[in-house]
Amino acid sequence: MLGPEVLVFDVNETLTDMSALAPRLADVGLPGRLLPEWFAGVLRDGIALTLAGGPADFATVARDALLTHLAREGVPPADHEAATDHVLGALPELPVHPDVPEGVRALHGAGHRLVTLTNGSADTSRAVLGRAGLAECFEAHLDVAGAGGRWKPAPEAYAYALRETGVPAAAATLVAVHPWDIDGAARAGLGTAWLRRTPVPYPSAARPVDRTADSMADLARRLGAGG
């Protein structure tokens, strides 16, 4: 087997196709085009709370960001609770990206240890990957609650994953679509693999990435696990 002993996967947008949430936004009176803005705001606020020294609960931060958009779009306050429940209730039902099953099965079949690490909920990760038929490929689903609520890219989040898998940083590689996550993992001593799902370039201000792949199947091939 080539490559790292443990592959630590980000979940939101890396494994899951969050575009499926756009119809849920439309259901509650929000334009589907707000999806990227909403999720970017969730990340901003959760990371900001971490930097300020507090724990950040994903569901609470995500709900607060939705309430802001609902208010701006003029959705009546009486409808806000049902609207946020409708949108956030879809998270465990999200599909994975089409390239994920082939790549994950190839990496697992080649003997790599696979875990997830999310700023969201481990239960959501477990549900999504179970529905995709990939439950047997992952040995653990981790979230930052185990790191005291410290969101990635805080070093405590990556250290928690290393403790849970029992390996040193040099024996683990983070796989993510977000350059800020790649940068955080690199600063924590992990190897890194960037899934470049869009033509957007990797930022020059971030720590360099060790590997770049266009899809999960491409990553598997680059790690010697593809067919």
N, C-alpha and C positions, 0 to 999 in steps of 0.2 A: 504494500500500500504506500502511495506517495502522499505527501502533504501532512497537514496537522493531525494530531490525535483527536482533538475535539473541535467541532464546528459549532459556534454559537450564533444562532440566527436571530436577527431582528425580525419582528412580525409585521407590524402595520406598514403597508406599502411594499415591504420587501417580499413577504410571502403572500399577503392578502391583497386582493384587488378592491381597493376602497371606492372605486368609481361606482360600485353597486349601491352606495349610500345616496347617490344623487337623486334617485326617484323618491327615497324616503324624505329628503329635504323638500322636494316638490310637493309631497303629500301634505306637509304641514305649512305650506305657504312660503317656503324659501326657494329662491332660484337654485337649480342644481349647480350652476356655475360657482356658487359660494363654497362648494365642498373643499377645494384646495385652501381657500382663505380660512375657513373654519378650522381645518386640521392644523394648518400652520399656526393659528392662534392657540390651539391646544398645546402644541409643542412649546411655543414661546412662553406661555404662562406656566406650564409645568416646570420647564427648565429654570425660569426666573424664580419660582418658589424654591426650587432646590438651591439656587445660588444664594438666596436670601437666608437659607439655613433651615427652612421648614420642610416637613414631608409634604408630598403632593399626591393626592388621590386622583387617579386618571378619570374615573367616572364623574367626580365632582368638578374637575377642571373642564372636562368636555361638556358637561351640562351647563356650566356657567357661560362658556363660549357660545353655546347654542342660544341661551337666553338673550345674550347680547344681540345676536343676529335677528332673533324673533322680534325683539323690541324695535330694532332699526327698521325692519320690514313692516311694522305696523300690525303684527299678529296680536290679537287681543290677549291680554294677560291671563284671562280665564282659560285659554287654550294652551298655555305654555307647558304645564306639567305633562299633559297628554302628548304634546308635540315632542318634547325631549325624550320621553319614554319610547315613543315610536321610532325615533332615529337611533338612539343608543341601543335599543333592543335588537337592532339588526346586526350589531357587531359580531355576535357569535355565529351568525348565519352568512357571513361574507364568504365569497368564493376565494380560492387561491388563484394566483396567476396561472395561465395555461401551461407555462414551462415548469412549474414547481414540481408536480408529481414525478415526471421523468427524472429530473435532476436529483430530487431527494432520494428516490429509490436507488439511483445509481450510486450516490454517495454512501447510503446505508449499506448497500450490497457490497461495496468495496471495503467495508469495515470501519468507516469513520464513525465516531460517536457524535450524535447530533442532539443539541438541546436548543430551546428557544429562550430568549431573554427580551422581555418587553417592558416598556413604560406603562403598558396597559395591564390587562388581567391575564394571569396564567390560565384561568378557567376558560377565557375566551380563546386563547391560543389552542388549548386542548380541544375545545369544541370545533373550531374551524378545521384543524388538521385531522380530527377524527372524521368529520363529514367528508373530507377529501380522501379518506381511505389511507391516511399516512400515519395513523396513531402508532403503529408498531415500529416506525422508523426513528422515533424520538425517545430518548431515555428519560427526559425530564422537560417540564415546561416551567420556566422561572419568570417571576416578575419582580419589579424593584421594591415591592413591599418587603421582600427579604433583605433588602439593603437599606432598611429604615426609611423607605419612601424616597430615596435619592434617585432621581431620574438620570438615565444616560443623557449626556456624556460624563456625569460625575464618576470619578474613579471608583467610588464605593460600589456602584452597580456592577462593574466588570469584576471587581474583587469578589463580590458575592457569587458570581457565576463560577469563578475559579475555585472557590471553596466548595461549592456544591458538586463540582465535577472532579475535584481532587487532583488537579493538574496545575503546574506552574504556567505563568502567562505565555512563555515561549512555546508551550504545547497546545495552545488554543488559538483559533482564528475567528474573528467576528466577521459575519457576512451581513451586509446591509446595503440598502439603496441610498441611505442618507450620508453625505460626506461628514456632517458633524458627528455622527455616530462612529464612523471610521476613524476620524481624528481622535475622538475620546478613547477608543480602544487602543489606538497606536500609542497614545501617551501613557496608557496603563500597561504597556508592554506586550499586548496581544498582537498576533498577526492580523492582517486585514484583507478582506476581499470585497470589492465594490461591485454591486450589480448595477450596471449602467443601462437602465430601462428607457432612458430618454437621451437625446443628443446633447443635453446640457453638459458642459465640461466640468471636470473635477476642479474645485477651487484651489488656486495656488497658495492661499493662506493656510490651508490645512496640511497636516502631516501627510507625506506621500503614502499612497496605498500600495500594498504589496502585490495584489493581483486585481485585474479588472476583467469582468466577464459580462457578456451581453444578455445572458440568461442563466437560469439554474443549470440547465443541461450543459451549457458552455462552461460553467464553473466546474461541473463534474469532470468534463473532459480535461480541463486544465489541471485538475488534481489527479489525473490518471484513472478516473473512475468511469469515464464514458465508454460507450460501445464503439 
